[in-house]
Amino acid sequence: MTDEELVVEFALIRLDHPDLDLEEIASLVVRRMGPDRMLELAALNLGTRDELRGAVFPAAVEHVLRVIFTLRGPAD
């Protein structure tokens, strides 16, 4: 899954659940992707951080958030 596809998935879930915070939306993204994609995202997080922090699910959520924040750009 590309970063752009991940952002689209994130945006669609955010439209459906506007009351959730970003971490909760990222959790929903990871849950909807299934175990194989979750492992893939956790592995990408491992590559980025050079370490695996915690369990697979939180690492995958962390990667989703990192992609979202990176593509959002710097804060004003």
N, C-alpha and C positions, 0 to 999 in steps of 0.2 A: 504494500500500500504506500502510495506516495504521500508526501506532506500535504499536497493540495487536496487529495482525496480525504485525508484525515481532517483537514480544516472544514471541508464541505460536510462531512459526517457530524462534526462538532457543531457547526452552524445549524444544521437541521434539527439536531436534538435540542439545541438552545431555543430554537423557535417553538418547539413543542413544550418546553419546560422553562419558561422565562424566569420563574421564581427561584430556580436553583443557582447555587454559586458555581464558579468555574470548575472547582475540583469535583463537585458532584456530577457535573455534566461530563467531565473527562471519565469519571467512573462508569457512567452509563455507556459512553462510547466503547470503552474496553469490554464491558459486559456483553454488549451486542455483537462484538466481533468474534467471540468464541475463544476457546483455549489456544488454538494454534496461532491466531493473530496476537493474542495476549502475550504469548511467549516470544513472538517476533518483536513486539514493541519493547518488552523487557530486555531482550538482547540488544536492541538499538540503544536503549538507555545504558546498558552495560558498556557499549562501545563509546558512548558520549562521555560517561562519567569515569570510565576505567575501573569501575567497581559495581557490584550488584548490591544495592542497598535494600535489605529486607526481602520480603516475599515477591513473587512474580507479579501479582496483581498491582500492588503499590508502585512497583518499578515501571509497569506499563502505563499507569495513570500519570506518573511523573513525566514520562516521555511525551505523552499527549499534551500535557500542560506546557512542556518546554517548546514543543513545536508551535503551539498556539501563541505563546508569548513571543517567540522569535519572529513569527510572521506578522504579529501586530506591530512590531517596531518599537522604538524607544517611547517611553512615556513622556507626555508633554508637560 
